[in-house]
Amino acid sequence: MKRLFGGILLGVGLLIMTCSGLCSLSVGLGFALHAPAMLLVVLIVGGLPFLLGYGAFRWGRSLLRQADEERF
């Protein structure tokens, strides 16, 4: 069960990090030319989902490692 839940968390975390990172990058580059002060807003709004995705990724990876250690 840990392997299934860990794999799901790993995949969801990667998807959240990828989508949030690409969206923040594209919006940030658009604002960088016109309003550089908005980059802080982009960092906050895009950074929080990225951190949540990273947390899910790390949690899933640790669950997969625990499951492997218990197996042997």
Secondary structure, DSSP 8 states (H G I E B T S, - for coil): -HHHHHHHHHHHHHHHHHHHHHHHHHHHHHHHHH-GGGHHHHHHHHHHHHHHHHHHHHHHHHHHHHHHHHH-
